[in-house]
Amino acid sequence: MRKVEKMRTDLIFGLICTGVVLIMLIYYMRRDRKILSFVFGAFTGAAALFILNKYGGFIGADVPLNLFNVSGSAVLGVPFVVGIVILKYL
């Protein structure tokens, strides 16, 4: 029964991630400068993640650089990184 629960959790997680990416895609498509807006958001999110990875130990938020974190910060930007820090403290 645990295998079925894990599959459902993975499916729900995948659907949530897909929904968030679609929402961000719609957001970027409605902007006047679509490419510039996406690049700026991805750059600031990645920069915030790398800074948090380097200096996060000082505030107790040691965040690893893995595929999920890098992708999330590139697509969602700084709010994703802030969300990671909040989840670390919960």
C-alpha positions, 0 to 999 in steps of 0.5 A: 500500500505504501507504493500506491501512496508514493505514486499518488504523492508523486503524481500530485506533486507533478501536477502542481509543478506543471500548473505553476509552470503554466501559470508563469508561462501565461504571466510571461506571455502577457508581458510587453517584453516577454523574453526580457522579463523571463531572463530578468526573472530567471537571472534574479532567481538564480542569483538569489539561490546561489547567494543563499547557497553560499551564505545561507549557513549564516542564517540557518538556511542551508539550501543545496543546489540541485535540479529542483531548486535551480529549475524552480528559481529559474522559472519562478524567480526570487519568490521561489527562493523566499519560499524555500527559506520559509519552508526551512524554518517551518 
